[in-house]
Amino acid sequence: MLDDFVCNRIVLNGDIFDDLKFHKLPRSHTKVVARIESLSKACEVVWVQGNHDKEYIGIPEYFWEYNREKYLAIHGDSFDDIHKQNPLLANFGDIVYRAAQVILTHERPLARNIKARNKRWLQASQIIARGAAEYAHTVGAKYVFCGHTHRAMHSSFPDLGVEYYNSGCWTDIPSTCITVSKQGIEIHEYRS
């Protein structure tokens, strides 16, 4: 996916890793980190902080302008009220998901299904979309990009004059990313 685009800027929208124990990263993951590092020599690479990144990696939010419009990238966990109000349930969901990843390393679809159902059950996607759009409106951004739910989507909020995009997840199959170009904003899906 990283090799399919020539760009001026890459915004990594949080939760780059589920775990920041870099010494335990598989070789395939260290190759991705090395590829991002090599891309940073040719374009700007911005790391936005996610809830799994804690305070170790990234900045809380990133603004830029393109074609006289203001854009905002923010991970989205700050708008996840259900997650905040039910931390024990949210933590339990994370523990079950991580256990499924460790125990069922060859059964990633099951781990992804657990994660997706947990987020859907909490109705996080729509809550985060609305909260992010409201925040974007208050700071004068017309477009806002989040991650957090790992579900690629686009929603319009005409009452706020804001377009919301979720970049989905680049570590699951299908992987997703978003491009912003003269052709517009597009969500891309990759299967390997």
CYANA upper distance limits for C-alpha pairs under 8 A (distance plus 0.5 A):
  1 MET  CA      5 PHE  CA      8.16
  1 MET  CA    190 TYR  CA      7.64
  2 LEU  CA     35 ARG  CA      8.49
  7 CYS  CA     43 CYS  CA      7.21
  8 ASN  CA     42 ALA  CA      8.22
  8 ASN  CA     43 CYS  CA      5.36
  8 ASN  CA     44 GLU  CA      6.72
  9 ARG  CA     43 CYS  CA      5.90
  9 ARG  CA     44 GLU  CA      5.07
  9 ARG  CA     45 VAL  CA      6.28
  9 ARG  CA     46 VAL  CA      8.02
 10 ILE  CA     43 CYS  CA      7.87
 10 ILE  CA     44 GLU  CA      6.77
 10 ILE  CA     45 VAL  CA      5.32
 10 ILE  CA     46 VAL  CA      6.65
 11 VAL  CA     45 VAL  CA      6.50
 11 VAL  CA     46 VAL  CA      5.23
 11 VAL  CA     47 TRP  CA      6.61
 11 VAL  CA     48 VAL  CA      7.64
 11 VAL  CA     73 ALA  CA      8.18
 12 LEU  CA     16 ILE  CA      7.48
 12 LEU  CA     45 VAL  CA      8.05
 12 LEU  CA     46 VAL  CA      6.57
 12 LEU  CA     47 TRP  CA      5.45
 12 LEU  CA     48 VAL  CA      6.45
 13 ASN  CA     47 TRP  CA      6.97
 13 ASN  CA     48 VAL  CA      5.41
 13 ASN  CA     49 GLN  CA      7.44
 13 ASN  CA     50 GLY  CA      7.59
 13 ASN  CA     73 ALA  CA      7.22
 13 ASN  CA     74 ILE  CA      7.14
 13 ASN  CA     75 HIS  CA      6.01
 13 ASN  CA    145 PHE  CA      8.43
 13 ASN  CA    146 CYS  CA      7.10
 13 ASN  CA    147 GLY  CA      6.37
 13 ASN  CA    167 SER  CA      8.21
 14 GLY  CA     47 TRP  CA      7.32
 14 GLY  CA     48 VAL  CA      5.52
 14 GLY  CA     49 GLN  CA      5.15
 14 GLY  CA     50 GLY  CA      4.30
 14 GLY  CA     51 ASN  CA      7.82
 14 GLY  CA     52 HIS  CA      8.22
 14 GLY  CA     53 ASP  CA      7.38
 14 GLY  CA     58 GLY  CA      8.12
 14 GLY  CA     74 ILE  CA      8.42
 14 GLY  CA     75 HIS  CA      5.89
 14 GLY  CA    147 GLY  CA      7.16
 14 GLY  CA    148 HIS  CA      7.85
 15 ASP  CA     49 GLN  CA      7.49
 15 ASP  CA     50 GLY  CA      5.18
 15 ASP  CA     51 ASN  CA      6.99
 15 ASP  CA     52 HIS  CA      5.69
 15 ASP  CA     53 ASP  CA      6.06
 15 ASP  CA    148 HIS  CA      7.82
 16 ILE  CA     50 GLY  CA      8.14
 16 ILE  CA     53 ASP  CA      7.61
 17 PHE  CA     52 HIS  CA      7.60
 17 PHE  CA     53 ASP  CA      7.46
 18 ASP  CA     52 HIS  CA      6.29
 18 ASP  CA     53 ASP  CA      8.02
 19 ASP  CA     52 HIS  CA      7.49
 19 ASP  CA     53 ASP  CA      8.14
 20 LEU  CA     53 ASP  CA      7.49
 21 LYS  CA     25 LEU  CA      7.48
 25 LEU  CA     29 HIS  CA      6.50
 25 LEU  CA     30 THR  CA      6.95
 26 PRO  CA     30 THR  CA      7.05
 27 ARG  CA     31 LYS  CA      6.75
 28 SER  CA     32 VAL  CA      7.12
 29 HIS  CA     33 VAL  CA      6.94
 30 THR  CA     34 ALA  CA      6.62
 31 LYS  CA     35 ARG  CA      6.58
 32 VAL  CA     36 ILE  CA      6.71
 33 VAL  CA     37 GLU  CA      6.68
 34 ALA  CA     38 SER  CA      6.69
 35 ARG  CA     39 LEU  CA      6.68
 36 ILE  CA     40 SER  CA      6.72
 36 ILE  CA     45 VAL  CA      8.27
 37 GLU  CA     41 LYS  CA      7.66
 38 SER  CA     42 ALA  CA      8.03
 39 LEU  CA     43 CYS  CA      6.62
 39 LEU  CA     45 VAL  CA      8.18
 40 SER  CA     44 GLU  CA      6.17
 40 SER  CA     45 VAL  CA      6.00
 46 VAL  CA     58 GLY  CA      8.02
 46 VAL  CA     62 TYR  CA      8.39
 47 TRP  CA     57 ILE  CA      7.44
 47 TRP  CA     58 GLY  CA      4.99
 47 TRP  CA     59 ILE  CA      6.89
 48 VAL  CA     57 ILE  CA      8.12
 48 VAL  CA     58 GLY  CA      5.12
 48 VAL  CA     59 ILE  CA      5.36
 48 VAL  CA     60 PRO  CA      6.31
 48 VAL  CA     61 GLU  CA      6.48
 48 VAL  CA     62 TYR  CA      7.42
 48 VAL  CA     73 ALA  CA      7.84
 48 VAL  CA     74 ILE  CA      7.08
 48 VAL  CA     75 HIS  CA      7.15
 49 GLN  CA     53 ASP  CA      6.43
 49 GLN  CA     54 LYS  CA      7.59
 49 GLN  CA     55 GLU  CA      7.86
 49 GLN  CA     57 ILE  CA      6.45
 49 GLN  CA     58 GLY  CA      4.87
 49 GLN  CA     59 ILE  CA      5.73
 49 GLN  CA     60 PRO  CA      5.77
 49 GLN  CA     61 GLU  CA      7.98
 49 GLN  CA     74 ILE  CA      8.31
 49 GLN  CA     75 HIS  CA      7.04
 50 GLY  CA     54 LYS  CA      7.15
 50 GLY  CA     58 GLY  CA      8.44
 50 GLY  CA     60 PRO  CA      8.37
 50 GLY  CA     75 HIS  CA      5.85
 50 GLY  CA     76 GLY  CA      8.30
 50 GLY  CA     77 ASP  CA      7.61
 50 GLY  CA    148 HIS  CA      7.66
 51 ASN  CA     75 HIS  CA      8.36
 51 ASN  CA     77 ASP  CA      6.85
 51 ASN  CA    148 HIS  CA      8.28
 53 ASP  CA     57 ILE  CA      6.28
 53 ASP  CA     58 GLY  CA      8.30
 60 PRO  CA     74 ILE  CA      7.12
 60 PRO  CA     75 HIS  CA      8.21
 61 GLU  CA     72 LEU  CA      7.60
 61 GLU  CA     73 ALA  CA      6.23
 61 GLU  CA     74 ILE  CA      5.15
 61 GLU  CA     75 HIS  CA      7.96
 62 TYR  CA     72 LEU  CA      6.18
 62 TYR  CA     73 ALA  CA      5.62
 62 TYR  CA     74 ILE  CA      7.08
 63 PHE  CA     70 LYS  CA      7.58
 63 PHE  CA     71 TYR  CA      6.09
 63 PHE  CA     72 LEU  CA      5.07
 63 PHE  CA     73 ALA  CA      7.00
 64 TRP  CA     70 LYS  CA      6.47
 64 TRP  CA     71 TYR  CA      5.80
 64 TRP  CA     72 LEU  CA      7.14
 65 GLU  CA     69 GLU  CA      5.95
 65 GLU  CA     70 LYS  CA      5.12
 65 GLU  CA     71 TYR  CA      6.41
 66 TYR  CA     70 LYS  CA      7.20
 66 TYR  CA     71 TYR  CA      8.00
 69 GLU  CA    141 ALA  CA      7.89
 69 GLU  CA    142 LYS  CA      7.08
 70 LYS  CA    140 GLY  CA      7.47
 70 LYS  CA    141 ALA  CA      5.12
 70 LYS  CA    142 LYS  CA      6.21
 70 LYS  CA    143 TYR  CA      7.24
 71 TYR  CA    141 ALA  CA      5.81
 71 TYR  CA    142 LYS  CA      6.70
 71 TYR  CA    143 TYR  CA      5.36
 71 TYR  CA    144 VAL  CA      6.44
 71 TYR  CA    145 PHE  CA      8.44
 72 LEU  CA    136 ALA  CA      7.51
 72 LEU  CA    141 ALA  CA      6.71
 72 LEU  CA    143 TYR  CA      6.73
 72 LEU  CA    144 VAL  CA      5.23
 72 LEU  CA    145 PHE  CA      6.68
 73 ALA  CA    144 VAL  CA      6.32
 73 ALA  CA    145 PHE  CA      5.18
 73 ALA  CA    146 CYS  CA      6.56
 74 ILE  CA    144 VAL  CA      7.98
 74 ILE  CA    145 PHE  CA      6.78
 74 ILE  CA    146 CYS  CA      5.82
 74 ILE  CA    147 GLY  CA      8.13
 75 HIS  CA    145 PHE  CA      8.14
 75 HIS  CA    146 CYS  CA      5.24
 75 HIS  CA    147 GLY  CA      5.54
 75 HIS  CA    148 HIS  CA      6.34
 76 GLY  CA     80 ASP  CA      7.45
 76 GLY  CA    128 ILE  CA      6.71
 76 GLY  CA    132 ALA  CA      7.28
 76 GLY  CA    146 CYS  CA      5.67
 76 GLY  CA    147 GLY  CA      6.55
 76 GLY  CA    148 HIS  CA      6.10
 77 ASP  CA    128 ILE  CA      8.05
 77 ASP  CA    148 HIS  CA      6.37
 79 PHE  CA    127 ILE  CA      7.55
 79 PHE  CA    128 ILE  CA      5.48
 79 PHE  CA    131 GLY  CA      5.81
 79 PHE  CA    132 ALA  CA      6.99
 80 ASP  CA     84 LYS  CA      6.83
 80 ASP  CA    124 ALA  CA      6.66
 80 ASP  CA    127 ILE  CA      7.07
 80 ASP  CA    128 ILE  CA      6.03
 81 ASP  CA     85 GLN  CA      6.46
 81 ASP  CA    127 ILE  CA      8.00
 82 ILE  CA     86 ASN  CA      6.52
 82 ILE  CA    122 LEU  CA      6.97
 82 ILE  CA    123 GLN  CA      8.45
 82 ILE  CA    124 ALA  CA      7.48
 83 HIS  CA     87 PRO  CA      6.34
 83 HIS  CA     89 LEU  CA      8.47
 83 HIS  CA     90 ALA  CA      6.22
 83 HIS  CA    122 LEU  CA      7.94
 83 HIS  CA    124 ALA  CA      8.18
 86 ASN  CA     90 ALA  CA      6.61
 87 PRO  CA     91 ASN  CA      6.34
 88 LEU  CA     92 PHE  CA      6.52
 89 LEU  CA     93 GLY  CA      6.72
 90 ALA  CA     94 ASP  CA      6.82
 91 ASN  CA     95 ILE  CA      6.62
 92 PHE  CA     96 VAL  CA      6.71
 93 GLY  CA     97 TYR  CA      6.64
 93 GLY  CA    115 LYS  CA      7.91
 93 GLY  CA    118 ASN  CA      6.80
 94 ASP  CA     98 ARG  CA      6.58
 94 ASP  CA    115 LYS  CA      8.15
 95 ILE  CA     99 ALA  CA      6.51
 96 VAL  CA    100 ALA  CA      6.64
 96 VAL  CA    114 ILE  CA      8.29
 97 TYR  CA    101 GLN  CA      6.79
 97 TYR  CA    111 ALA  CA      6.12
 97 TYR  CA    112 ARG  CA      8.21
 97 TYR  CA    114 ILE  CA      6.56
 97 TYR  CA    115 LYS  CA      6.41
 98 ARG  CA    102 VAL  CA      6.77
 98 ARG  CA    111 ALA  CA      8.15
 99 ALA  CA    103 ILE  CA      6.37
 99 ALA  CA    104 LEU  CA      8.46
100 ALA  CA    104 LEU  CA      5.84
100 ALA  CA    105 THR  CA      8.06
100 ALA  CA    108 ARG  CA      8.41
100 ALA  CA    110 LEU  CA      7.78
100 ALA  CA    111 ALA  CA      5.68
101 GLN  CA    105 THR  CA      5.92
101 GLN  CA    107 GLU  CA      8.34
101 GLN  CA    108 ARG  CA      6.95
101 GLN  CA    111 ALA  CA      6.11
104 LEU  CA    108 ARG  CA      7.17
104 LEU  CA    110 LEU  CA      8.40
104 LEU  CA    111 ALA  CA      8.11
107 GLU  CA    111 ALA  CA      7.57
108 ARG  CA    112 ARG  CA      6.63
109 PRO  CA    113 ASN  CA      6.50
110 LEU  CA    114 ILE  CA      6.74
111 ALA  CA    115 LYS  CA      6.81
112 ARG  CA    116 ALA  CA      6.53
112 ARG  CA    172 ASP  CA      7.86
113 ASN  CA    117 ARG  CA      6.52
114 ILE  CA    118 ASN  CA      6.60
115 LYS  CA    119 LYS  CA      6.80
116 ALA  CA    120 ARG  CA      6.52
116 ALA  CA    150 HIS  CA      8.37
116 ALA  CA    151 ARG  CA      8.38
117 ARG  CA    121 TRP  CA      6.28
118 ASN  CA    122 LEU  CA      6.80
119 LYS  CA    123 GLN  CA      6.74
119 LYS  CA    124 ALA  CA      6.22
119 LYS  CA    125 SER  CA      7.87
119 LYS  CA    149 THR  CA      6.91
120 ARG  CA    124 ALA  CA      6.90
120 ARG  CA    125 SER  CA      7.65
123 GLN  CA    127 ILE  CA      7.20
124 ALA  CA    128 ILE  CA      6.33
124 ALA  CA    149 THR  CA      7.29
125 SER  CA    129 ALA  CA      6.57
125 SER  CA    149 THR  CA      6.60
125 SER  CA    151 ARG  CA      8.01
126 GLN  CA    130 ARG  CA      6.65
127 ILE  CA    131 GLY  CA      6.66
128 ILE  CA    132 ALA  CA      6.36
129 ALA  CA    133 ALA  CA      6.58
129 ALA  CA    155 SER  CA      7.82
129 ALA  CA    164 TYR  CA      6.77
129 ALA  CA    165 TYR  CA      8.38
130 ARG  CA    134 GLU  CA      6.65
130 ARG  CA    157 PHE  CA      8.41
131 GLY  CA    135 TYR  CA      6.69
132 ALA  CA    136 ALA  CA      6.52
132 ALA  CA    144 VAL  CA      7.33
132 ALA  CA    146 CYS  CA      8.20
132 ALA  CA    164 TYR  CA      7.91
133 ALA  CA    137 HIS  CA      6.60
133 ALA  CA    144 VAL  CA      7.16
133 ALA  CA    157 PHE  CA      7.52
133 ALA  CA    160 LEU  CA      7.67
133 ALA  CA    162 VAL  CA      6.34
133 ALA  CA    163 GLU  CA      7.64
133 ALA  CA    164 TYR  CA      6.70
134 GLU  CA    138 THR  CA      6.94
134 GLU  CA    160 LEU  CA      7.40
135 TYR  CA    139 VAL  CA      6.98
136 ALA  CA    140 GLY  CA      6.54
136 ALA  CA    141 ALA  CA      5.39
136 ALA  CA    142 LYS  CA      7.32
136 ALA  CA    143 TYR  CA      7.72
136 ALA  CA    144 VAL  CA      6.71
136 ALA  CA    162 VAL  CA      7.57
137 HIS  CA    141 ALA  CA      6.34
137 HIS  CA    142 LYS  CA      7.46
137 HIS  CA    160 LEU  CA      6.52
137 HIS  CA    161 GLY  CA      7.69
137 HIS  CA    162 VAL  CA      7.03
141 ALA  CA    162 VAL  CA      7.73
142 LYS  CA    161 GLY  CA      6.89
142 LYS  CA    162 VAL  CA      5.19
142 LYS  CA    163 GLU  CA      6.77
143 TYR  CA    162 VAL  CA      6.14
143 TYR  CA    163 GLU  CA      5.37
143 TYR  CA    164 TYR  CA      6.52
143 TYR  CA    165 TYR  CA      8.19
144 VAL  CA    162 VAL  CA      7.85
144 VAL  CA    163 GLU  CA      6.89
144 VAL  CA    164 TYR  CA      5.54
144 VAL  CA    165 TYR  CA      6.72
145 PHE  CA    164 TYR  CA      6.60
145 PHE  CA    165 TYR  CA      5.31
145 PHE  CA    166 ASN  CA      6.06
145 PHE  CA    167 SER  CA      7.32
146 CYS  CA    164 TYR  CA      8.37
146 CYS  CA    165 TYR  CA      6.86
146 CYS  CA    166 ASN  CA      5.26
146 CYS  CA    167 SER  CA      6.77
147 GLY  CA    151 ARG  CA      8.18
147 GLY  CA    166 ASN  CA      5.85
147 GLY  CA    167 SER  CA      5.92
147 GLY  CA    168 GLY  CA      6.37
147 GLY  CA    169 CYS  CA      7.86
148 HIS  CA    168 GLY  CA      8.37
149 THR  CA    166 ASN  CA      8.40
149 THR  CA    168 GLY  CA      7.46
150 HIS  CA    166 ASN  CA      8.15
150 HIS  CA    167 SER  CA      7.72
150 HIS  CA    168 GLY  CA      4.58
150 HIS  CA    169 CYS  CA      5.21
151 ARG  CA    166 ASN  CA      7.11
151 ARG  CA    167 SER  CA      7.67
151 ARG  CA    168 GLY  CA      4.72
151 ARG  CA    169 CYS  CA      7.27
152 ALA  CA    165 TYR  CA      7.85
152 ALA  CA    166 ASN  CA      5.40
152 ALA  CA    167 SER  CA      5.55
152 ALA  CA    168 GLY  CA      4.26
152 ALA  CA    169 CYS  CA      7.78
152 ALA  CA    176 THR  CA      7.29
152 ALA  CA    187 ILE  CA      7.89
153 MET  CA    165 TYR  CA      6.18
153 MET  CA    166 ASN  CA      5.59
153 MET  CA    167 SER  CA      7.66
153 MET  CA    168 GLY  CA      7.74
153 MET  CA    187 ILE  CA      8.37
154 HIS  CA    163 GLU  CA      7.86
154 HIS  CA    164 TYR  CA      6.11
154 HIS  CA    165 TYR  CA      4.99
154 HIS  CA    166 ASN  CA      6.95
155 SER  CA    163 GLU  CA      6.62
155 SER  CA    164 TYR  CA      5.62
155 SER  CA    165 TYR  CA      7.04
156 SER  CA    161 GLY  CA      8.49
156 SER  CA    162 VAL  CA      6.86
156 SER  CA    163 GLU  CA      5.20
156 SER  CA    164 TYR  CA      6.63
157 PHE  CA    161 GLY  CA      6.47
157 PHE  CA    162 VAL  CA      5.78
157 PHE  CA    163 GLU  CA      6.58
157 PHE  CA    164 TYR  CA      8.05
158 PRO  CA    162 VAL  CA      6.99
167 SER  CA    176 THR  CA      6.90
167 SER  CA    177 CYS  CA      5.83
167 SER  CA    178 ILE  CA      6.36
167 SER  CA    187 ILE  CA      7.82
168 GLY  CA    175 SER  CA      8.07
168 GLY  CA    176 THR  CA      6.11
168 GLY  CA    177 CYS  CA      7.33
169 CYS  CA    175 SER  CA      6.21
169 CYS  CA    176 THR  CA      6.10
169 CYS  CA    177 CYS  CA      7.88
170 TRP  CA    174 PRO  CA      8.34
170 TRP  CA    175 SER  CA      4.87
170 TRP  CA    176 THR  CA      5.89
170 TRP  CA    177 CYS  CA      7.30
171 THR  CA    175 SER  CA      6.54
173 ILE  CA    190 TYR  CA      7.71
173 ILE  CA    191 ARG  CA      6.24
173 ILE  CA    192 SER  CA      7.71
174 PRO  CA    189 GLU  CA      6.54
174 PRO  CA    190 TYR  CA      5.66
174 PRO  CA    191 ARG  CA      5.22
174 PRO  CA    192 SER  CA      8.07
175 SER  CA    189 GLU  CA      6.19
175 SER  CA    190 TYR  CA      5.45
175 SER  CA    191 ARG  CA      6.95
176 THR  CA    187 ILE  CA      7.35
176 THR  CA    188 HIS  CA      5.94
176 THR  CA    189 GLU  CA      5.03
176 THR  CA    190 TYR  CA      6.63
177 CYS  CA    187 ILE  CA      6.32
177 CYS  CA    188 HIS  CA      5.83
177 CYS  CA    189 GLU  CA      7.30
178 ILE  CA    185 ILE  CA      7.39
178 ILE  CA    186 GLU  CA      6.00
178 ILE  CA    187 ILE  CA      4.98
178 ILE  CA    188 HIS  CA      6.47
179 THR  CA    184 GLY  CA      8.41
179 THR  CA    185 ILE  CA      6.13
179 THR  CA    186 GLU  CA      5.87
179 THR  CA    187 ILE  CA      7.17
179 THR  CA    188 HIS  CA      8.18
180 VAL  CA    184 GLY  CA      6.30
180 VAL  CA    185 ILE  CA      5.10
180 VAL  CA    186 GLU  CA      7.26
181 SER  CA    185 ILE  CA      6.98
